[in-house]
Amino acid sequence: MGKVYLTGAGPGDMELLTLKAVKVVEQADIIIYDRLANPQILNLAKKTCEKIYVGKKDGKHCVPQEQINEIIYQAALKYENVVRLKGGDPFVFGRGGEEAIYLYNKDIEFEIIPGITSCISVPAYAGIPVTHRGITTSFRVVTGHETSNKKISQIQWESFLNDETIVFLMGFHNIKLITNKLLSLGKSKDYPCAVISEGTTKNQKVIVSTLEKIVEASKDMCTPAIIIIGEVVNLREKIKWFK
């Protein structure tokens, strides 16, 4: 049986791919990849490498997660080097843990190759540090997938009222729900907020506004996009560097 490399593809910029990720991609017999993995990474693979797309868009899976798990397992039975290429980092809302446990239960050897997560790299490319001395000493990364249809939320909304930076991943389609929830809990309507789409790539776009006005200001943005809320957003004017 082969070995599976659960590999982070980073946030989009090819030069942010780790050396270890490059090595396993070059040696891969098969690559099972997501939508958020830069497709140029596939060009590093050898010509004989098989490639299977299992991405999703706007929450809709091209292939259900349970089927993805089985595809990875079957690939390990057939090939020596299997690369599961995931946008960002496998363990930051990437379901890498689920895939690792599935392989463990099937007695398949695997290795985790971390990737640079978008929750820090995308704000950095927008000139927004997630922490800054004198402003905030911590930041929080939150899934934006939760909807108002859920009876019980896993998000502790009431704890978001301090000055901690909040980064929402995969939440652009729920931005109105997110901002309304924070406003209803007492967050200031003038609190700084930004949306960054296609971060770290040549198509990067940044909109800076307030919690009250960000929905309207970002209505023409596209995914993938992250939402960042906090006083650190105001530092962008002096730190923005990526054009």
SEBADO-307850 format. One record per atom (N, C-alpha, C, O): residue in three letters; x, y, z. Coordinates in steps of 0.2 Angstrom, whole numbers, plus 5000, padded with zeros to 4 digits. Each point is the difference from the previous one (the first is absolute). Example, Ala and Ser with C-alpha at 12.3 -4.5 7.8 and 13.67 -1.06 7.14 Angstrom:
2
Ala506649725039 Ala499650065000 Ala500450065000 Ala500549995003 Ser499350064993 Ser500450065001 Ser499650055003 Ser500350065001 
END
This chain:
243
Met500449945000 Met499650065000 Met500450065000 Met500650005002 Gly499250064995 Gly500350065000 Gly500050045006 Gly499749985005 Lys500550084994 Lys500050055006 Lys499750064997 Lys500050024994 Val499550015011 Val499750064998 Val500350065003 Val500150005006 Tyr500050054990 Tyr500250075003 Tyr499450055000 Tyr499850024995 Leu500049995011 Leu499550055000 Leu500350075000 Leu500350025005 Thr499750024990 Thr500450054998 Thr499750075000 Thr499550004996 Gly500750055007 Gly499850075000 Gly500250034994 Gly500650004999 Ala499050034997 Ala500250034993 Ala500150085001 Ala500350034996 Gly499649995011 Gly500150075001 Gly499450054997 Gly499549974998 Pro500650095003 Pro499450054998 Pro499950014993 Pro499550034998 Gly500949964998 Gly499950014993 Gly500750024996 Gly500149984994 Asp500350065009 Asp500650024997 Asp500549944999 Asp500149975006 Met500150014988 Met500449945000 Met500650015004 Met500349945002 Glu500050124999 Glu500650005004 Glu499949995007 Glu500550005004 Leu498950004998 Leu499949985007 Leu499949935002 Leu499849985005 Leu500349984989 Leu500049925001 Leu500649985004 Leu500650034998 Thr499449935007 Thr500649985003 Thr500449954996 Thr499849974995 Leu500950035007 Leu500449964996 Leu499849925001 Leu500149964995 Lys499750025011 Lys499849935001 Lys499449994995 Lys499949944997 Ala499650105002 Ala499449994996 Ala500250004993 Ala499849954996 Val500750095002 Val500349994993 Val500349934999 Val499949974994 Lys500550015011 Lys500349934999 Lys499549954999 Lys500149954996 Val499450045008 Val499549955000 Val499650004993 Val499849954997 Val500050125001 Val499650004994 Val500549984994 Val499749974995 Glu500950045005 Glu500449984994 Glu500149925000 Glu500149984995 Gln499849995011 Gln500149935000 Gln499349965000 Gln500049945000 Ala499550105000 Ala499349975000 Ala499849954994 Ala500250024995 Asp499549935007 Asp499749954995 Asp499350024998 Asp499849994995 Ile499950055010 Ile499350024999 Ile499950065005 Ile500350005006 Ile499450054992 Ile499850065004 Ile499250015000 Ile499750004995 Ile500150005011 Ile499350015001 Ile499950075003 Ile500250015005 Tyr499550044991 Tyr500150075001 Tyr499350045001 Tyr499549984997 Asp500550075007 Asp499550045001 Asp499950064995 Asp500550024997 Arg499050025004 Arg499950064995 Arg500550065002 Arg500250034996 Leu499949975011 Leu500450065002 Leu500849995000 Leu500450045001 Ala499849904997 Ala500749994998 Ala500250034993 Ala499649984995 Asn500950065005 Asn500250034994 Asn500149954994 Asn500449955001 Pro499250054994 Pro500149954995 Pro500749994997 Pro500249954997 Gln500250115003 Gln500750004998 Gln500449955003 Gln500549974998 Ile499350015009 Ile500449955003 Ile500049944997 Ile500549965000 Leu499050024996 Leu499949944997 Leu500649994994 Leu500249944999 Asn500050124999 Asn500550004995 Asn500749975002 Asn500449984996 Leu499750025011 Leu500649975003 Leu500049935000 Leu500549975001 Ala498949994998 Ala500049935000 Ala500349974994 Ala500050034994 Lys500249915006 Lys500349964994 Lys499449994995 Lys499450005002 Lys500849994992 Lys499549994995 Lys499549945001 Lys499450004998 Thr500949955005 Thr499649945002 Thr499550005006 Thr499649955001 Cys500450115002 Cys499650005006 Cys499350014998 Cys499850044996 Glu499849925008 Glu499350014999 Glu499750055004 Glu500350015006 Lys499250034992 Lys499750065004 Lys499349995000 Lys499649994995 Ile500150025011 Ile499349995002 Ile499850065003 Ile500250025006 Tyr499350024992 Tyr499750065003 Tyr499449985004 Tyr499549974998 Val500550055008 Val499549995005 Val499850065004 Val499850005006 Gly500250064990 Gly499950065004 Gly499350025001 Gly499549964998 Lys500350105005 Lys499450025001 Lys499950084999 Lys500650035001 Lys498849994998 Lys500050074999 Lys499350035003 Lys499549975000 Asp500650085004 Asp499450035004 Asp499749955004 Asp499449995000 Gly501049965003 Gly499749955005 Gly499749944996 Gly499849965004 Lys500350044990 Lys499749944996 Lys500649954998 Lys500450024996 His499549925007 His500649964998 His499949974993 His499449974998 Cys501150034998 Cys500049964994 Cys500049935002 Cys499749964996 Val500750025009 Val500049935002 Val499950005008 Val500350045003 Pro499249925000 Pro499950005007 Pro500649985004 Pro500449964997 Gln499750075009 Gln500649985004 Gln500149935001 Gln500549975000 Glu498949995001 Glu500149935001 Glu500349964994 Glu500449965001 Gln499450074993 Gln500349974994 Gln500750024999 Gln500449964997 Ile499850105005 Ile500750024999 Ile500449965005 Ile500649984998 Asn499250005008 Asn500449965004 Asn500149934997 Asn500649985000 Glu498950004997 Glu500149934996 Glu500450014994 Glu500449954999 Ile499650104998 Ile500450014994 Ile500850005002 Ile500449974997 Ile499750075008 Ile500750005003 Ile500249935002 Ile500649984998 Tyr499049985005 Tyr500149935003 Tyr500249964994 Tyr500549965000 Gln499150044995 Gln500049964994 Gln500750024996 Gln500349954997 Ala499850115003 Ala500750024997 Ala500649975003 Ala500549994997 Ala499450015010 Ala500649975004 Ala500149934999 Ala500549975000 Leu499049994998 Leu500049934998 Leu500349994993 Leu500349954999 Lys499750104997 Lys500250004993 Lys500750034999 Lys500449974996 Tyr499750085007 Tyr500650044999 Tyr500550015006 Tyr499849995006 Glu500850024993 Glu500550015005 Glu500050065004 Glu500050015006 Asn500050054990 Asn500050075002 Asn499350034999 Asn499950024994 Val499749995011 Val499450044999 Val500050065003 Val500150015006 Val499750054990 Val500050065003 Val499350035000 Val499650004995 Arg500150015011 Arg499450045001 Arg500150075001 Arg500350025005 Leu499650024990 Leu500250075000 Leu499450045002 Leu499550004996 Lys500650045009 Lys499550045003 Lys500250075000 Lys500550025003 Gly499050034996 Gly500150075000 Gly500250025007 Gly499749975005 Gly500850074996 Gly500250035007 Gly500349945004 Gly500549984997 Asp499350015009 Asp500249955004 Asp499549945001 Asp499450015001 Pro500949934999 Pro499549945001 Pro499650005006 Pro499449985000 Phe500850055005 Phe499750005007 Phe499650065002 Phe499750015005 Val500350044990 Val499650065002 Val499450004995 Val500050034995 Phe499549945008 Phe499350004996 Phe500149964994 Phe499750014995 Gly500849955004 Gly500249964994 Gly499849935000 Gly500149964995 Arg499650015011 Arg499849935001 Arg500549954999 Arg499949954999 Gly500750085002 Gly500649965000 Gly500049955006 Gly500249944999 Gly499550085006 Gly500049955006 Gly499549944999 Gly500249955001 Glu499350074995 Glu499549944998 Glu500349954996 Glu499949945000 Glu500550094995 Glu500349964995 Glu500649955003 Glu500149954999 Ala500250095006 Ala500649965003 Ala499749945005 Ala500349955000 Ile499150075003 Ile499749945004 Ile499849954996 Ile500049945002 Tyr499750074992 Tyr499749954995 Tyr500649964998 Tyr499949945000 Leu500750094999 Leu500649964997 Leu500249965006 Leu500249944999 Tyr499850085007 Tyr500349975006 Tyr499549935001 Tyr500349955001 Asn499150064998 Asn499549955001 Asn500149944995 Asn499849955001 Lys500550074993 Lys500149964995 Lys500749974999 Lys500249974996 Asp500250055010 Asp500749985000 Asp500550024994 Asp500449974998 Ile499450105000 Ile500450034995 Ile500550055003 Ile499850045004 Glu500849954994 Glu500550055002 Glu499950074997 Glu499850014994 Phe500250045011 Phe499950074997 Phe500550055003 Phe500349985006 Glu499850084991 Glu500450055003 Glu499750074999 Glu499750014995 Ile500350035010 Ile499750074999 Ile500550054998 Ile500550005004 Ile499450034991 Ile500450064998 Ile499750065001 Ile499550024995 Pro500650025010 Pro499650065001 Pro500150054994 Pro500550004997 Gly499050045002 Gly500150064995 Gly499950065004 Gly499750015005 Ile500550054991 Ile499950065003 Ile499250025000 Ile499750004994 Thr500050015011 Thr499350015000 Thr499850074998 Thr500450055002 Ser499049964995 Ser499850064998 Ser499850055005 Ser500050064999 Cys499949915007 Cys499850055006 Cys500550055002 Cys499850055003 Ile500849934996 Ile500650055001 Ile500350034994 Ile500250065000 Ser499849904995 Ser500450024994 Ser499650054995 Ser500350054998 Val499049945002 Val499650044996 Val500050075003 Val500150054996 Pro499849965010 Pro500050065004 Pro500750044999 Pro500050064999 Ala500549905001 Ala500750024999 Ala500150034993 Ala500350065000 Tyr499449914995 Tyr500150034993 Tyr499650065000 Tyr500150044995 Ala499449975009 Ala499550065000 Ala500350055004 Ala499750065001 Gly500949935002 Gly500350055005 Gly499650005007 Gly500050065003 Ile499749894999 Ile499750005006 Ile500349945005 Ile499949944998 Pro500450085007 Pro500349955005 Pro499449985004 Pro499750045003 Val500349894998 Val499549985005 Val500150025007 Val499550005004 Thr501150014998 Thr500250025007 Thr500450064999 Thr500450014995 His499650045010 His500450065000 His500150035007 His499550015003 Arg501150004999 Arg500150025007 Arg499650075001 Arg500050044996 Gly499749965010 Gly499650065001 Gly499350004997 Gly499650045002 Ile500249914994 Ile499350004997 Ile499749935002 Ile499550005003 Thr500849954996 Thr499749935002 Thr500649955000 Thr500550004997 Thr499449965008 Thr500549955002 Thr499849934997 Thr500449955002 Ser499050044995 Ser499849944998 Ser499550004994 Ser499850064999 Phe500149894998 Phe499550004994 Phe499749935000 Phe500249955003 Arg499250054994 Arg499649945000 Arg499849984993 Arg499850054996 Val500249895002 Val499849984994 Val499449965000 Val499949955004 Val499650074992 Val499349975001 Val499749984993 Val500250034995 Thr499549915005 Thr499749984994 Thr499450044999 Thr499650025004 Gly500350004989 Gly499450044998 Gly499549964998 Gly499550034997 His500549915003 His499549954997 His499450005004 His499449984997 Glu500650035009 Glu499449995004 Glu499450054998 Glu500250064998 Thr499249925002 Thr499450044997 Thr499550005006 Thr500149975005 Ser499450084994 Ser499550015005 Ser499649945000 Ser499550005005 Asn500549954991 Asn499649945000 Asn500249955005 Asn499649965002 Lys501050055001 Lys500249965005 Lys499750015007 Lys500050065002 Lys499749895001 Lys499750015006 Lys500550025006 Lys499950045004 Ile500749934996 Ile500550015005 Ile500650024996 Ile500349964996 Ser500050095006 Ser500650034997 Ser500649985004 Ser500050005006 Gln500549984990 Gln500749985003 Gln500450065001 Gln500550005004 Ile499350064993 Ile500350065001 Ile499850045006 Ile499450015001 Gln501150015004 Gln499950035006 Gln499950084998 Gln500550045002 Trp499049984995 Trp499950074998 Trp500150055005 Trp500450054999 Glu499449945007 Glu500050055006 Glu500850015002 Glu500150055003 Ser500349914995 Ser500750015002 Ser500450044995 Ser500650015001 Phe499050024994 Phe500450044995 Phe499950075001 Phe500250044996 Leu499749985010 Leu499950075001 Leu500650045003 Leu500050065002 Asn500549904999 Asn500750035002 Asn500350034994 Asn499750004994 Asp500950025006 Asp500450034995 Asp500449954996 Asp500550024996 Glu499449925005 Glu500449944996 Glu499850014993 Glu499450014998 Thr501149984997 Thr499950004993 Thr499649934999 Thr500149955002 Ile499450064993 Ile499649944998 Ile500149994993 Ile499950054996 Val500349895002 Val500049984993 Val499549954998 Val500049945003 Phe499650074992 Phe499549954998 Phe500249984994 Phe500150034995 Leu500049905004 Leu500149974994 Leu499449964997 Leu499649985004 Met500450024990 Met499449974996 Met499350035002 Met499549975001 Gly500550105001 Gly499450035003 Gly499750054995 Gly499550035003 Phe500849984991 Phe499750064997 Phe499349994998 Phe499650055000 His500249894999 His499249994998 His499650025006 His499450004999 Asn500950005007 Asn499650015006 Asn500250075003 Asn499950015006 Ile500450034991 Ile500350065002 Ile499450055004 Ile500150035005 Lys499349974992 Lys499550045003 Lys499849975007 Lys499950035004 Leu500049904996 Leu499949975006 Leu500550015005 Leu499850025006 Ile500849984993 Ile500650015004 Ile500050075003 Ile500050015006 Thr499950044990 Thr500150075002 Thr499350025004 Thr500150035005 Asn499449944993 Asn499350025004 Asn500149975007 Asn499750035005 Lys500649914995 Lys500049965007 Lys500550045004 Lys499850015006 Leu500850024992 Leu500450035004 Leu499750075002 Leu500150025006 Leu499650014989 Leu499650075002 Leu499549995005 Leu499950045005 Ser499749904995 Ser499549995004 Ser500249995007 Ser499750015005 Leu501049964996 Leu500349995006 Leu500350065003 Leu500250005006 Gly499850064991 Gly500350065002 Gly500650024997 Gly500350055003 Lys500049924992 Lys500650024997 Lys499950064997 Lys499450014997 Ser501050045003 Ser499950074997 Ser499949994993 Ser500449974996 Lys499150075001 Lys499950004993 Lys500650034996 Lys500049994994 Asp500450055009 Asp500650034997 Asp500649965001 Asp500650024998 Tyr499449925004 Tyr500549965001 Tyr500449984994 Tyr499649984995 Pro501050025004 Pro500449994994 Pro499949934997 Pro500049955004 Cys499950044990 Cys499949944997 Cys500250004992 Cys500050054997 Ala500349895001 Ala500250004993 Ala499849934997 Ala500049955004 Val499950054990 Val499949944996 Val500649994995 Val500150054996 Ile500249905003 Ile500649994996 Ile499849944995 Ile499949945003 Ser500150074991 Ser499849944995 Ser500649984996 Ser500450044998 Glu499749905001 Glu500549974996 Glu500750025002 Glu500450024996 Gly499749985011 Gly500650035003 Gly500649964998 Gly500049944998 Thr500650105002 Thr500649984998 Thr500149994992 Thr500649984998 Thr498950034999 Thr500149994992 Thr499950064997 Thr499950065003 Lys500249944990 Lys500050064996 Lys499350045000 Lys499950054998 Asn499649915004 Asn499350025000 Asn499850025006 Asn499450025001 Gln501049995004 Gln499850025007 Gln499750075000 Gln500250044996 Lys499249965008 Lys499750065001 Lys499850015007 Lys499849955003 Val500350114999 Val499950025007 Val499450055001 Val500150054997 Ile499449945007 Ile499550055002 Ile500150015007 Ile499949965004 Val500250114998 Val500050015007 Val499450055002 Val499850054996 Ser499849935009 Ser499450045002 Ser499949995008 Ser500549995003 Thr498950024999 Thr499849995007 Thr499549945000 Thr499849974995 Leu500150015011 Leu499649945001 Leu499350014997 Leu499749964998 Glu500150115003 Glu499350014998 Glu499950014992 Glu499549984997 Lys501150035000 Lys500050024992 Lys500349954996 Lys500050004994 Ile500449955009 Ile500449954996 Ile499649964995 Ile500249984995 Val499250005007 Val499549964996 Val499950034993 Val500149974995 Glu499750105005 Glu499950034994 Glu500650024996 Glu500149994994 Ala500550035010 Ala500650014997 Ala500349954996 Ala500450014996 Ser499549925007 Ser500349954997 Ser499649954995 Ser500149954999 Lys499350084999 Lys499549964997 Lys500349984993 Lys499749954997 Asp500750085000 Asp500349984994 Asp500649955000 Asp500349984995 Met499950005011 Met500649965001 Met499849934998 Met499449985000 Cys501249984999 Cys499949934998 Cys500349965005 Cys500550025004 Thr499449914996 Thr500349955004 Thr500649974996 Thr500050004994 Pro500549985010 Pro500049995007 Pro500250075003 Pro500450044998 Ala499349975008 Ala500150065004 Ala500049995007 Ala499749955003 Ile500750095001 Ile500050005007 Ile499750075003 Ile500150054996 Ile499649945010 Ile499850065003 Ile500450015006 Ile500249965004 Ile500150104997 Ile500450025006 Ile499750065004 Ile499950054997 Ile500049945009 Ile499750055004 Ile500550025006 Ile500249955004 Gly499950114997 Gly500550025005 Gly500350074999 Gly500050024994 Glu500350015011 Glu500350064999 Glu500650004996 Glu500250054997 Val500149895002 Val500649994996 Val499950024993 Val500450014996 Val498949995002 Val499950014993 Val500250074998 Val500250024994 Asn499850035011 Asn500250074999 Asn500750014998 Asn500250054998 Leu500249905004 Leu500750004998 Leu500249994993 Leu500550014998 Arg499049974998 Arg500149984993 Arg500350064996 Arg500450004996 Glu499350065006 Glu500250064996 Glu500850015000 Glu500350034995 Lys500049955010 Lys500750015001 Lys500449944998 Lys500650014998 Ile499149935002 Ile500449944999 Ile499849974993 Ile500449964998 Lys499150064999 Lys499949964994 Lys500550014995 Lys500350054999 Trp499949894998 Trp500650004996 Trp499949964993 Trp500450014996 Phe499149955004 Phe499949954995 Phe499650034995 Phe499450025001 Lys500849994993 Lys499650034994 Lys499949954995 Lys499750024995 
END
